[in-house]
Amino acid sequence: MNSANIPMEISIGGIYFPPIMFTVLLGVLLAGVIAKLLNRFNLTRFIWHPPLFFIALAVVCTRVVGLFIIPV
């Protein structure tokens, strides 16, 4: 981070990636794990629209992960 606390790009092999990319990736993976657990215990029967629920869960998980990876 620079002096203004603005997240900088992450360089992997000379290619620059924005920090939000890793945040979204971890958020979607976390949402996938939670969705698998809900399916395993058959709790998705209470969810009206599972694909919409997964998208909302991914957004929430991305935000929670973002609070720790990219503190503002």
PDB file of N, CA, C and O in Angstrom:
ATOM      1  N   MET A   1       0.839  -1.183   0.000  1.00  0.00           N
ATOM      2  CA  MET A   1       0.000   0.000   0.000  1.00  0.00           C
ATOM      3  C   MET A   1       0.881   1.241   0.000  1.00  0.00           C
ATOM      4  O   MET A   1       1.977   1.255   0.560  1.00  0.00           O
ATOM      5  N   ASN A   2       0.374   2.262  -0.635  1.00  0.00           N
ATOM      6  CA  ASN A   2       1.125   3.509  -0.665  1.00  0.00           C
ATOM      7  C   ASN A   2       0.715   4.387   0.510  1.00  0.00           C
ATOM      8  O   ASN A   2      -0.023   3.950   1.393  1.00  0.00           O
ATOM      9  N   SER A   3       1.192   5.613   0.518  1.00  0.00           N
ATOM     10  CA  SER A   3       0.950   6.487   1.661  1.00  0.00           C
ATOM     11  C   SER A   3      -0.511   6.894   1.809  1.00  0.00           C
ATOM     12  O   SER A   3      -0.922   7.294   2.898  1.00  0.00           O
ATOM     13  N   ALA A   4      -1.311   6.803   0.739  1.00  0.00           N
ATOM     14  CA  ALA A   4      -2.725   7.185   0.814  1.00  0.00           C
ATOM     15  C   ALA A   4      -3.618   5.984   1.132  1.00  0.00           C
ATOM     16  O   ALA A   4      -4.841   6.088   1.044  1.00  0.00           O
ATOM     17  N   ASN A   5      -3.023   4.845   1.502  1.00  0.00           N
ATOM     18  CA  ASN A   5      -3.755   3.614   1.818  1.00  0.00           C
ATOM     19  C   ASN A   5      -4.605   3.119   0.659  1.00  0.00           C
ATOM     20  O   ASN A   5      -5.678   2.553   0.870  1.00  0.00           O
ATOM     21  N   ILE A   6      -4.135   3.329  -0.555  1.00  0.00           N
ATOM     22  CA  ILE A   6      -4.825   2.821  -1.739  1.00  0.00           C
ATOM     23  C   ILE A   6      -4.161   1.507  -2.122  1.00  0.00           C
ATOM     24  O   ILE A   6      -2.944   1.466  -2.300  1.00  0.00           O
ATOM     25  N   PRO A   7      -4.938   0.425  -2.253  1.00  0.00           N
ATOM     26  CA  PRO A   7      -4.328  -0.854  -2.611  1.00  0.00           C
ATOM     27  C   PRO A   7      -3.640  -0.784  -3.970  1.00  0.00           C
ATOM     28  O   PRO A   7      -4.165  -0.195  -4.915  1.00  0.00           O
ATOM     29  N   MET A   8      -2.473  -1.385  -4.054  1.00  0.00           N
ATOM     30  CA  MET A   8      -1.711  -1.392  -5.293  1.00  0.00           C
ATOM     31  C   MET A   8      -1.887  -2.737  -5.987  1.00  0.00           C
ATOM     32  O   MET A   8      -2.377  -3.699  -5.396  1.00  0.00           O
ATOM     33  N   GLU A   9      -1.481  -2.786  -7.244  1.00  0.00           N
ATOM     34  CA  GLU A   9      -1.556  -4.028  -7.998  1.00  0.00           C
ATOM     35  C   GLU A   9      -0.561  -5.043  -7.441  1.00  0.00           C
ATOM     36  O   GLU A   9       0.452  -4.688  -6.838  1.00  0.00           O
ATOM     37  N   ILE A  10      -0.884  -6.315  -7.662  1.00  0.00           N
ATOM     38  CA  ILE A  10      -0.015  -7.400  -7.232  1.00  0.00           C
ATOM     39  C   ILE A  10       0.650  -7.968  -8.480  1.00  0.00           C
ATOM     40  O   ILE A  10      -0.029  -8.324  -9.442  1.00  0.00           O
ATOM     41  N   SER A  11       1.969  -8.051  -8.463  1.00  0.00           N
ATOM     42  CA  SER A  11       2.714  -8.539  -9.620  1.00  0.00           C
ATOM     43  C   SER A  11       3.034 -10.018  -9.440  1.00  0.00           C
ATOM     44  O   SER A  11       3.687 -10.407  -8.471  1.00  0.00           O
ATOM     45  N   ILE A  12       2.571 -10.836 -10.377  1.00  0.00           N
ATOM     46  CA  ILE A  12       2.880 -12.268 -10.387  1.00  0.00           C
ATOM     47  C   ILE A  12       3.462 -12.583 -11.755  1.00  0.00           C
ATOM     48  O   ILE A  12       2.755 -12.547 -12.763  1.00  0.00           O
ATOM     49  N   GLY A  13       4.732 -12.887 -11.786  1.00  0.00           N
ATOM     50  CA  GLY A  13       5.391 -13.201 -13.049  1.00  0.00           C
ATOM     51  C   GLY A  13       5.416 -12.036 -14.022  1.00  0.00           C
ATOM     52  O   GLY A  13       5.380 -12.243 -15.235  1.00  0.00           O
ATOM     53  N   GLY A  14       5.475 -10.823 -13.511  1.00  0.00           N
ATOM     54  CA  GLY A  14       5.512  -9.650 -14.372  1.00  0.00           C
ATOM     55  C   GLY A  14       4.150  -9.198 -14.866  1.00  0.00           C
ATOM     56  O   GLY A  14       4.055  -8.223 -15.612  1.00  0.00           O
ATOM     57  N   ILE A  15       3.098  -9.890 -14.462  1.00  0.00           N
ATOM     58  CA  ILE A  15       1.735  -9.507 -14.844  1.00  0.00           C
ATOM     59  C   ILE A  15       1.074  -8.895 -13.615  1.00  0.00           C
ATOM     60  O   ILE A  15       1.101  -9.474 -12.530  1.00  0.00           O
ATOM     61  N   TYR A  16       0.488  -7.729 -13.797  1.00  0.00           N
ATOM     62  CA  TYR A  16      -0.136  -7.026 -12.688  1.00  0.00           C
ATOM     63  C   TYR A  16      -1.614  -7.396 -12.569  1.00  0.00           C
ATOM     64  O   TYR A  16      -2.357  -7.371 -13.551  1.00  0.00           O
ATOM     65  N   PHE A  17      -2.020  -7.737 -11.355  1.00  0.00           N
ATOM     66  CA  PHE A  17      -3.409  -8.095 -11.069  1.00  0.00           C
ATOM     67  C   PHE A  17      -3.964  -7.137 -10.025  1.00  0.00           C
ATOM     68  O   PHE A  17      -3.268  -6.772  -9.078  1.00  0.00           O
ATOM     69  N   PRO A  18      -5.229  -6.727 -10.198  1.00  0.00           N
ATOM     70  CA  PRO A  18      -5.834  -5.875  -9.179  1.00  0.00           C
ATOM     71  C   PRO A  18      -6.169  -6.699  -7.934  1.00  0.00           C
ATOM     72  O   PRO A  18      -6.518  -7.874  -8.054  1.00  0.00           O
ATOM     73  N   PRO A  19      -6.071  -6.112  -6.757  1.00  0.00           N
ATOM     74  CA  PRO A  19      -6.361  -6.854  -5.526  1.00  0.00           C
ATOM     75  C   PRO A  19      -7.804  -7.354  -5.468  1.00  0.00           C
ATOM     76  O   PRO A  19      -8.077  -8.372  -4.832  1.00  0.00           O
ATOM     77  N   ILE A  20      -8.724  -6.654  -6.120  1.00  0.00           N
ATOM     78  CA  ILE A  20     -10.121  -7.069  -6.083  1.00  0.00           C
ATOM     79  C   ILE A  20     -10.312  -8.419  -6.773  1.00  0.00           C
ATOM     80  O   ILE A  20     -11.254  -9.148  -6.461  1.00  0.00           O
ATOM     81  N   MET A  21      -9.420  -8.755  -7.712  1.00  0.00           N
ATOM     82  CA  MET A  21      -9.526 -10.040  -8.404  1.00  0.00           C
ATOM     83  C   MET A  21      -9.363 -11.200  -7.422  1.00  0.00           C
ATOM     84  O   MET A  21     -10.111 -12.175  -7.479  1.00  0.00           O
ATOM     85  N   PHE A  22      -8.397 -11.093  -6.536  1.00  0.00           N
ATOM     86  CA  PHE A  22      -8.179 -12.144  -5.545  1.00  0.00           C
ATOM     87  C   PHE A  22      -9.292 -12.153  -4.505  1.00  0.00           C
ATOM     88  O   PHE A  22      -9.665 -13.208  -3.992  1.00  0.00           O
ATOM     89  N   THR A  23      -9.814 -10.985  -4.200  1.00  0.00           N
ATOM     90  CA  THR A  23     -10.928 -10.899  -3.265  1.00  0.00           C
ATOM     91  C   THR A  23     -12.152 -11.605  -3.820  1.00  0.00           C
ATOM     92  O   THR A  23     -12.804 -12.372  -3.111  1.00  0.00           O
ATOM     93  N   VAL A  24     -12.467 -11.351  -5.084  1.00  0.00           N
ATOM     94  CA  VAL A  24     -13.629 -11.992  -5.714  1.00  0.00           C
ATOM     95  C   VAL A  24     -13.410 -13.496  -5.811  1.00  0.00           C
ATOM     96  O   VAL A  24     -14.330 -14.274  -5.559  1.00  0.00           O
ATOM     97  N   LEU A  25     -12.211 -13.909  -6.172  1.00  0.00           N
ATOM     98  CA  LEU A  25     -11.911 -15.335  -6.283  1.00  0.00           C
ATOM     99  C   LEU A  25     -12.112 -16.043  -4.944  1.00  0.00           C
ATOM    100  O   LEU A  25     -12.747 -17.095  -4.888  1.00  0.00           O
ATOM    101  N   LEU A  26     -11.577 -15.475  -3.873  1.00  0.00           N
ATOM    102  CA  LEU A  26     -11.748 -16.080  -2.553  1.00  0.00           C
ATOM    103  C   LEU A  26     -13.199 -16.037  -2.094  1.00  0.00           C
ATOM    104  O   LEU A  26     -13.673 -16.976  -1.455  1.00  0.00           O
ATOM    105  N   GLY A  27     -13.910 -14.958  -2.410  1.00  0.00           N
ATOM    106  CA  GLY A  27     -15.319 -14.855  -2.038  1.00  0.00           C
ATOM    107  C   GLY A  27     -16.176 -15.899  -2.723  1.00  0.00           C
ATOM    108  O   GLY A  27     -17.053 -16.490  -2.093  1.00  0.00           O
ATOM    109  N   VAL A  28     -15.934 -16.135  -4.009  1.00  0.00           N
ATOM    110  CA  VAL A  28     -16.703 -17.143  -4.748  1.00  0.00           C
ATOM    111  C   VAL A  28     -16.354 -18.545  -4.253  1.00  0.00           C
ATOM    112  O   VAL A  28     -17.236 -19.396  -4.133  1.00  0.00           O
ATOM    113  N   LEU A  29     -15.080 -18.789  -3.968  1.00  0.00           N
ATOM    114  CA  LEU A  29     -14.697 -20.095  -3.423  1.00  0.00           C
ATOM    115  C   LEU A  29     -15.340 -20.340  -2.061  1.00  0.00           C
ATOM    116  O   LEU A  29     -15.812 -21.443  -1.785  1.00  0.00           O
ATOM    117  N   LEU A  30     -15.360 -19.326  -1.217  1.00  0.00           N
ATOM    118  CA  LEU A  30     -16.002 -19.451   0.090  1.00  0.00           C
ATOM    119  C   LEU A  30     -17.500 -19.688  -0.059  1.00  0.00           C
ATOM    120  O   LEU A  30     -18.073 -20.505   0.663  1.00  0.00           O
ATOM    121  N   ALA A  31     -18.133 -18.988  -0.980  1.00  0.00           N
ATOM    122  CA  ALA A  31     -19.561 -19.197  -1.234  1.00  0.00           C
ATOM    123  C   ALA A  31     -19.817 -20.607  -1.748  1.00  0.00           C
ATOM    124  O   ALA A  31     -20.829 -21.216  -1.401  1.00  0.00           O
ATOM    125  N   GLY A  32     -18.917 -21.133  -2.568  1.00  0.00           N
ATOM    126  CA  GLY A  32     -19.051 -22.502  -3.058  1.00  0.00           C
ATOM    127  C   GLY A  32     -18.969 -23.521  -1.936  1.00  0.00           C
ATOM    128  O   GLY A  32     -19.722 -24.495  -1.917  1.00  0.00           O
ATOM    129  N   VAL A  33     -18.058 -23.297  -1.004  1.00  0.00           N
ATOM    130  CA  VAL A  33     -17.937 -24.202   0.145  1.00  0.00           C
ATOM    131  C   VAL A  33     -19.200 -24.143   0.996  1.00  0.00           C
ATOM    132  O   VAL A  33     -19.704 -25.180   1.429  1.00  0.00           O
ATOM    133  N   ILE A  34     -19.709 -22.951   1.238  1.00  0.00           N
ATOM    134  CA  ILE A  34     -20.931 -22.809   2.031  1.00  0.00           C
ATOM    135  C   ILE A  34     -22.109 -23.457   1.317  1.00  0.00           C
ATOM    136  O   ILE A  34     -22.929 -24.117   1.956  1.00  0.00           O
ATOM    137  N   ALA A  35     -22.207 -23.280   0.001  1.00  0.00           N
ATOM    138  CA  ALA A  35     -23.298 -23.890  -0.767  1.00  0.00           C
ATOM    139  C   ALA A  35     -23.214 -25.413  -0.723  1.00  0.00           C
ATOM    140  O   ALA A  35     -24.239 -26.086  -0.616  1.00  0.00           O
ATOM    141  N   LYS A  36     -22.004 -25.959  -0.805  1.00  0.00           N
ATOM    142  CA  LYS A  36     -21.846 -27.418  -0.709  1.00  0.00           C
ATOM    143  C   LYS A  36     -22.276 -27.925   0.660  1.00  0.00           C
ATOM    144  O   LYS A  36     -22.913 -28.974   0.763  1.00  0.00           O
ATOM    145  N   LEU A  37     -21.934 -27.190   1.706  1.00  0.00           N
ATOM    146  CA  LEU A  37     -22.365 -27.586   3.047  1.00  0.00           C
ATOM    147  C   LEU A  37     -23.884 -27.527   3.180  1.00  0.00           C
ATOM    148  O   LEU A  37     -24.490 -28.409   3.787  1.00  0.00           O
ATOM    149  N   LEU A  38     -24.495 -26.494   2.615  1.00  0.00           N
ATOM    150  CA  LEU A  38     -25.955 -26.400   2.652  1.00  0.00           C
ATOM    151  C   LEU A  38     -26.597 -27.552   1.889  1.00  0.00           C
ATOM    152  O   LEU A  38     -27.616 -28.090   2.323  1.00  0.00           O
ATOM    153  N   ASN A  39     -26.012 -27.936   0.758  1.00  0.00           N
ATOM    154  CA  ASN A  39     -26.528 -29.073  -0.005  1.00  0.00           C
ATOM    155  C   ASN A  39     -26.338 -30.382   0.749  1.00  0.00           C
ATOM    156  O   ASN A  39     -27.214 -31.247   0.735  1.00  0.00           O
ATOM    157  N   ARG A  40     -25.205 -30.523   1.400  1.00  0.00           N
ATOM    158  CA  ARG A  40     -24.914 -31.762   2.123  1.00  0.00           C
ATOM    159  C   ARG A  40     -25.929 -32.009   3.243  1.00  0.00           C
ATOM    160  O   ARG A  40     -26.345 -33.145   3.471  1.00  0.00           O
ATOM    161  N   PHE A  41     -26.318 -30.950   3.931  1.00  0.00           N
ATOM    162  CA  PHE A  41     -27.278 -31.079   5.022  1.00  0.00           C
ATOM    163  C   PHE A  41     -28.713 -30.827   4.567  1.00  0.00           C
ATOM    164  O   PHE A  41     -29.617 -30.687   5.390  1.00  0.00           O
ATOM    165  N   ASN A  42     -28.912 -30.771   3.252  1.00  0.00           N
ATOM    166  CA  ASN A  42     -30.237 -30.636   2.633  1.00  0.00           C
ATOM    167  C   ASN A  42     -30.977 -29.376   3.101  1.00  0.00           C
ATOM    168  O   ASN A  42     -32.199 -29.383   3.252  1.00  0.00           O
ATOM    169  N   LEU A  43     -30.234 -28.319   3.324  1.00  0.00           N
ATOM    170  CA  LEU A  43     -30.849 -27.064   3.755  1.00  0.00           C
ATOM    171  C   LEU A  43     -31.256 -26.183   2.577  1.00  0.00           C
ATOM    172  O   LEU A  43     -31.938 -25.176   2.764  1.00  0.00           O
ATOM    173  N   THR A  44     -30.845 -26.553   1.370  1.00  0.00           N
ATOM    174  CA  THR A  44     -31.222 -25.752   0.207  1.00  0.00           C
ATOM    175  C   THR A  44     -32.684 -25.942  -0.169  1.00  0.00           C
ATOM    176  O   THR A  44     -33.195 -25.220  -1.024  1.00  0.00           O
ATOM    177  N   ARG A  45     -33.355 -26.883   0.443  1.00  0.00           N
ATOM    178  CA  ARG A  45     -34.784 -27.059   0.157  1.00  0.00           C
ATOM    179  C   ARG A  45     -35.596 -25.859   0.639  1.00  0.00           C
ATOM    180  O   ARG A  45     -36.714 -25.640   0.173  1.00  0.00           O
ATOM    181  N   PHE A  46     -35.041 -25.083   1.570  1.00  0.00           N
ATOM    182  CA  PHE A  46     -35.729 -23.900   2.082  1.00  0.00           C
ATOM    183  C   PHE A  46     -35.439 -22.653   1.249  1.00  0.00           C
ATOM    184  O   PHE A  46     -36.005 -21.591   1.508  1.00  0.00           O
ATOM    185  N   ILE A  47     -34.569 -22.771   0.260  1.00  0.00           N
ATOM    186  CA  ILE A  47     -34.178 -21.630  -0.571  1.00  0.00           C
ATOM    187  C   ILE A  47     -35.031 -21.630  -1.824  1.00  0.00           C
ATOM    188  O   ILE A  47     -35.112 -22.635  -2.530  1.00  0.00           O
ATOM    189  N   TRP A  48     -35.669 -20.494  -2.100  1.00  0.00           N
ATOM    190  CA  TRP A  48     -36.601 -20.397  -3.213  1.00  0.00           C
ATOM    191  C   TRP A  48     -35.904 -20.504  -4.561  1.00  0.00           C
ATOM    192  O   TRP A  48     -36.378 -21.215  -5.448  1.00  0.00           O
ATOM    193  N   HIS A  49     -34.793 -19.812  -4.726  1.00  0.00           N
ATOM    194  CA  HIS A  49     -34.102 -19.761  -6.015  1.00  0.00           C
ATOM    195  C   HIS A  49     -32.601 -19.965  -5.762  1.00  0.00           C
ATOM    196  O   HIS A  49     -31.875 -18.990  -5.569  1.00  0.00           O
ATOM    197  N   PRO A  50     -32.130 -21.214  -5.761  1.00  0.00           N
ATOM    198  CA  PRO A  50     -30.727 -21.481  -5.399  1.00  0.00           C
ATOM    199  C   PRO A  50     -29.673 -20.727  -6.218  1.00  0.00           C
ATOM    200  O   PRO A  50     -28.701 -20.256  -5.628  1.00  0.00           O
ATOM    201  N   PRO A  51     -29.809 -20.585  -7.556  1.00  0.00           N
ATOM    202  CA  PRO A  51     -28.769 -19.819  -8.266  1.00  0.00           C
ATOM    203  C   PRO A  51     -28.703 -18.349  -7.829  1.00  0.00           C
ATOM    204  O   PRO A  51     -27.617 -17.780  -7.716  1.00  0.00           O
ATOM    205  N   LEU A  52     -29.849 -17.753  -7.588  1.00  0.00           N
ATOM    206  CA  LEU A  52     -29.874 -16.368  -7.118  1.00  0.00           C
ATOM    207  C   LEU A  52     -29.284 -16.272  -5.715  1.00  0.00           C
ATOM    208  O   LEU A  52     -28.572 -15.319  -5.398  1.00  0.00           O
ATOM    209  N   PHE A  53     -29.583 -17.256  -4.883  1.00  0.00           N
ATOM    210  CA  PHE A  53     -29.019 -17.299  -3.540  1.00  0.00           C
ATOM    211  C   PHE A  53     -27.496 -17.414  -3.598  1.00  0.00           C
ATOM    212  O   PHE A  53     -26.793 -16.774  -2.816  1.00  0.00           O
ATOM    213  N   PHE A  54     -26.985 -18.236  -4.531  1.00  0.00           N
ATOM    214  CA  PHE A  54     -25.535 -18.399  -4.649  1.00  0.00           C
ATOM    215  C   PHE A  54     -24.870 -17.087  -5.058  1.00  0.00           C
ATOM    216  O   PHE A  54     -23.807 -16.744  -4.541  1.00  0.00           O
ATOM    217  N   ILE A  55     -25.481 -16.359  -5.973  1.00  0.00           N
ATOM    218  CA  ILE A  55     -24.912 -15.070  -6.390  1.00  0.00           C
ATOM    219  C   ILE A  55     -24.889 -14.097  -5.215  1.00  0.00           C
ATOM    220  O   ILE A  55     -23.893 -13.409  -4.989  1.00  0.00           O
ATOM    221  N   ALA A  56     -25.992 -14.042  -4.469  1.00  0.00           N
ATOM    222  CA  ALA A  56     -26.043 -13.154  -3.306  1.00  0.00           C
ATOM    223  C   ALA A  56     -25.025 -13.578  -2.249  1.00  0.00           C
ATOM    224  O   ALA A  56     -24.370 -12.736  -1.634  1.00  0.00           O
ATOM    225  N   LEU A  57     -24.900 -14.880  -2.046  1.00  0.00           N
ATOM    226  CA  LEU A  57     -23.927 -15.390  -1.081  1.00  0.00           C
ATOM    227  C   LEU A  57     -22.501 -15.063  -1.523  1.00  0.00           C
ATOM    228  O   LEU A  57     -21.657 -14.726  -0.693  1.00  0.00           O
ATOM    229  N   ALA A  58     -22.233 -15.160  -2.811  1.00  0.00           N
ATOM    230  CA  ALA A  58     -20.907 -14.824  -3.335  1.00  0.00           C
ATOM    231  C   ALA A  58     -20.602 -13.343  -3.132  1.00  0.00           C
ATOM    232  O   ALA A  58     -19.471 -12.981  -2.806  1.00  0.00           O
ATOM    233  N   VAL A  59     -21.596 -12.492  -3.322  1.00  0.00           N
ATOM    234  CA  VAL A  59     -21.394 -11.049  -3.111  1.00  0.00           C
ATOM    235  C   VAL A  59     -21.098 -10.766  -1.642  1.00  0.00           C
ATOM    236  O   VAL A  59     -20.195  -9.992  -1.325  1.00  0.00           O
ATOM    237  N   VAL A  60     -21.857 -11.389  -0.750  1.00  0.00           N
ATOM    238  CA  VAL A  60     -21.642 -11.177   0.686  1.00  0.00           C
ATOM    239  C   VAL A  60     -20.272 -11.713   1.109  1.00  0.00           C
ATOM    240  O   VAL A  60     -19.550 -11.048   1.851  1.00  0.00           O
ATOM    241  N   CYS A  61     -19.918 -12.895   0.647  1.00  0.00           N
ATOM    242  CA  CYS A  61     -18.614 -13.474   0.992  1.00  0.00           C
ATOM    243  C   CYS A  61     -17.470 -12.635   0.432  1.00  0.00           C
ATOM    244  O   CYS A  61     -16.442 -12.467   1.087  1.00  0.00           O
ATOM    245  N   THR A  62     -17.647 -12.111  -0.774  1.00  0.00           N
ATOM    246  CA  THR A  62     -16.621 -11.250  -1.361  1.00  0.00           C
ATOM    247  C   THR A  62     -16.431  -9.996  -0.519  1.00  0.00           C
ATOM    248  O   THR A  62     -15.303  -9.550  -0.310  1.00  0.00           O
ATOM    249  N   ARG A  63     -17.511  -9.438  -0.046  1.00  0.00           N
ATOM    250  CA  ARG A  63     -17.417  -8.236   0.789  1.00  0.00           C
ATOM    251  C   ARG A  63     -16.733  -8.540   2.118  1.00  0.00           C
ATOM    252  O   ARG A  63     -15.913  -7.753   2.592  1.00  0.00           O
ATOM    253  N   VAL A  64     -17.067  -9.673   2.714  1.00  0.00           N
ATOM    254  CA  VAL A  64     -16.449 -10.046   3.988  1.00  0.00           C
ATOM    255  C   VAL A  64     -14.956 -10.296   3.801  1.00  0.00           C
ATOM    256  O   VAL A  64     -14.146  -9.845   4.612  1.00  0.00           O
ATOM    257  N   VAL A  65     -14.588 -11.005   2.747  1.00  0.00           N
ATOM    258  CA  VAL A  65     -13.167 -11.235   2.463  1.00  0.00           C
ATOM    259  C   VAL A  65     -12.485  -9.901   2.160  1.00  0.00           C
ATOM    260  O   VAL A  65     -11.344  -9.685   2.567  1.00  0.00           O
ATOM    261  N   GLY A  66     -13.167  -9.016   1.456  1.00  0.00           N
ATOM    262  CA  GLY A  66     -12.606  -7.715   1.119  1.00  0.00           C
ATOM    263  C   GLY A  66     -12.326  -6.850   2.329  1.00  0.00           C
ATOM    264  O   GLY A  66     -11.428  -6.009   2.299  1.00  0.00           O
ATOM    265  N   LEU A  67     -13.079  -7.046   3.382  1.00  0.00           N
ATOM    266  CA  LEU A  67     -12.825  -6.283   4.604  1.00  0.00           C
ATOM    267  C   LEU A  67     -11.463  -6.619   5.199  1.00  0.00           C
ATOM    268  O   LEU A  67     -10.838  -5.782   5.852  1.00  0.00           O
ATOM    269  N   PHE A  68     -11.005  -7.855   4.968  1.00  0.00           N
ATOM    270  CA  PHE A  68      -9.733  -8.275   5.534  1.00  0.00           C
ATOM    271  C   PHE A  68      -8.572  -8.122   4.560  1.00  0.00           C
ATOM    272  O   PHE A  68      -7.449  -7.851   4.984  1.00  0.00           O
ATOM    273  N   ILE A  69      -8.821  -8.290   3.264  1.00  0.00           N
ATOM    274  CA  ILE A  69      -7.742  -8.200   2.275  1.00  0.00           C
ATOM    275  C   ILE A  69      -7.482  -6.760   1.859  1.00  0.00           C
ATOM    276  O   ILE A  69      -6.329  -6.340   1.758  1.00  0.00           O
ATOM    277  N   ILE A  70      -8.540  -6.007   1.618  1.00  0.00           N
ATOM    278  CA  ILE A  70      -8.400  -4.617   1.184  1.00  0.00           C
ATOM    279  C   ILE A  70      -9.053  -3.711   2.228  1.00  0.00           C
ATOM    280  O   ILE A  70     -10.163  -3.227   2.008  1.00  0.00           O
ATOM    281  N   PRO A  71      -8.397  -3.476   3.339  1.00  0.00           N
ATOM    282  CA  PRO A  71      -8.997  -2.584   4.334  1.00  0.00           C
ATOM    283  C   PRO A  71      -8.992  -1.144   3.836  1.00  0.00           C
ATOM    284  O   PRO A  71      -7.973  -0.642   3.361  1.00  0.00           O
ATOM    285  N   VAL A  72     -10.131  -0.495   3.948  1.00  0.00           N
ATOM    286  CA  VAL A  72     -10.246   0.887   3.475  1.00  0.00           C
ATOM    287  C   VAL A  72     -10.358   1.819   4.660  1.00  0.00           C
ATOM    288  O   VAL A  72     -10.465   3.033   4.483  1.00  0.00           O
TER     289      VAL A  72
END
